[in-house]
Amino acid sequence: MYCARARSHFCGMPKNTVDPSYAFAIFLLGLSFGSFLNVCIYRLPLDLSVVKPRSACPRCKKFIAFYDNLPVVSWLILRGRCRNCKTKISARYLFVELLTAALFLGCYAYGGLTLTTLKYCVFGFLLLGLIFTDAETKLLPDKLTLPGLAMGLLFSLLVPVHDVASQFLPGIVNLPFSADLAARLLSLLDSLLGAVLGASFIYGAGAVYLRWRGAEGMGFGDVKLMAMVGAFLGMKLTIFTIFAASLAGSLFGLTTVLAVWIKRTNRFRRRMENLQAARRRGWQSAQMVYRNYQMPFGVFLGSMALLALFVGNQFLRWYGRFWW
Ligand SMILES: [Zn+2]
């Protein structure tokens, strides 16, 4: 039953009783979806089909037999190498499979066997794919973000987004529909507003950055990613995602610059005696790295959207206590 008051996000939901056999089945399902996600991460940026042909070793081109293609197990048995040519297979394959399985399991533990769980498994699956693709190739494929946006909007008709429109509009406007239909439409409006807010915020920030630093900081991939996130999460959690990602990104940038500075200073120190000169040279070097480094911001946006899914509402309620 569709209830406008129900929280669509996990936080605030009573914890579901976990059935061990369902949990195991969902974990296995997560592993196989993770395995498929690895194919997407490798093939989508190259514009290849994710269905055909069968998986092959990128070096020796030999097709991978089904018994070497089992999630996690095969990677461990082969110790991360191709059976034929012994080329190393990235630990990312193992990592993505385990993460997807853990995510599915986490969604089930919170939401039980519900449409909400399905919605967030789909959302998390897309986010993991986008995070790892951005980290490896600095691309956020349209084939993930655009269907993701459409699915976020569609899911809002089935699972309430419960954001600003659903909270405040029923007292102000009277929709000439049944209560059920009105609630679904308001949820769709919340989803749309989230998508528009997410996309326009990133688009605006990108335009400001371009004027300020004369380089492209955020691409259209990030804009589409945030449209998708907004459609799934609604406006409030979209703002949370953007701020948390900016904070995480800045901290990461700062740590990187400091680490480079210390490392380069030590290297220059070994060549010249003067500590101050070495520090200055190290600093110049760190600045160069900073200027040329292109941060995959999608990684931060995607990870913070995942965080928002699990703890965003709790954080907003805690934070709200200081203000009203
Ligand atoms: Zn090979």
Residues whose N, C-alpha, C, O or C-beta is under 5 A from the ligand:
A	BS01	ZN	C57 R59 C60 C82 N84 C85 K86 T87
